[in-house]
Amino acid sequence: MVKKAPNPIDKHVGSRVRMRRMMVGMSQEKLGEHLGITFQQIQKYEKGTNRIGASRLQQISTCLNVPVAFFFEGAPSGNPEGDGEGFSEDHSPAYVSDFLATSDGLALTRNFMRIGDAKVRRRIVDLVSAIAGEEMEAQRSI
């Protein structure tokens, strides 16, 4: 039997659950306890392998203290024709959400925003850009 790929919206909602859970410093086990399910089920939700039902999503939003709409922000278009109906795609690209759903992404963002001096933040962005550029050059020369 061929394994069906997760729906992109289910993956997006799951990644937003993961991102918010990590933002509030909650483990999969703890969220599972609040919901009366196993941490393995939380893992499946976060990967988009299992779809989150409406009532469960409401419970999750309550546990993580965000509105249900939070989980759909930046979701991929549910409309293949792209005629403007359904979810909008004028939000951040998927790699931004993917990055923010990691512990490194959250830590970097949280600490970066604590830097009060705008010039220092700009210099950090320039530094990271330079390092990324050097890595790209090194990869091209291989």
N, C-alpha and C positions, 0 to 999 in steps of 0.2 A: 504494500500500500504506500502511495506517495504521501509524504508529510506536507501538510498545507502550511504555507508561510503565514506568519502573523499579519493581521490587518495593520496598515500603517497608523491608523488612528489609535488602535489598541496599543501599539508600541509607544506612540507619543504620550497617551494618557499614562501608561505605565512608567515611562521615563519621568514624567512630571510628578508622579507619586513618589518615585525614588528620590528625585531632586528635593522635594519638599521634606520628605522624611529625613534626609541627610541634613537639610538646612536647620531643622529643629533638633538634630542630634539624637534621633530615635532609631533604635535597631529594628531590623525586620522582625525579630522575636517579640519585641515590645509592641509593635504595631499589630502583629498577629494576636497577641494576648488581648489587646483592646477590642479586636474584632471577633475573637473567639475562633481563630483559624491558625494554621501552622505557618511558620516562617517560610516553608517551602511554597505554600500557596501565595504568600506575598512576593516571593521571587518570581513565580509564574506571572503574576499580575504585572510586576515591574518590567519584565521582559516582553510583555504583550502576548505571551504564549496562551494565557487564559484571559478571556474577556472579563472586565469588571462590570457587573450588573449595576443598574441604577441605584438600588437601595444600598448596595455595598459601597458604591462611590460616595453616596451621601454620608455613610458612616465614616469612611476614610477622610472626607473633607472636614467632618466634625473633629476627628482625632487630630488632624494636622492643622486645624484652625485656619482653613482657607475656604472660600466659596467653591462650589462644584465647578464653576466656570474656569477656575484657575487651571484645572487639568486639561482644558481644551485650548488654552492660549497658545497661539502659534502652531496649531494642529495643521497637518497637511490637508489640502483640499479634498473634500469628500465627493467632489463633482468632477469626473474626468473631462467633461466639456469645458470646464473653467469659465462658465458664463456669468460668474459673479455671485451665484447663489451658493449657499452652504458656507463652509469654513473659508476664511480668507487666508491668503498666503503672504500678505504684506508684513508679516512678522519676521523675527530673526530667522536666519537660516538654521537648518536642522543641526549643524555642527555646534552652534551656540548652545542649544538645549542639551545636546549630547555632552558637551564639555561641562556645563553647569551641573549635570547629573553625576559627575564624578567627584570623589572627595578632594582631589587636587584642584579641580575647577572651582569648587565651592570655597576651599581654603584660600586660593589665590585671589578670587574675587572679594571675599570678605576682608582679607588683609589689605588688598590694594585700595579698597574704599576707605580704609582707616587712615590712609596717608592724606594729611590735610593740605599739603603743599602741591598745587596743581603742576608746578614746574618739575617737581620730583616725579610725580606720576607720569608726566610726559617723557622724562628721561628714561623711566623704566620701560615704557612702551617702545621707545627708540632702541633701547638695549635688547629687548626681546626680539624686535624686528631684525636687528643686525645679526643676532645669533641664529635666527631662523633662516636668514638669507645666506649666512655662511654654511649652514647645514645643507641647504639646497644646492649651493655651488659644489660642495664636497660630494654630494650624491651624483651630480651631473658629470663630475670628472671620473667617476668610477666606471 
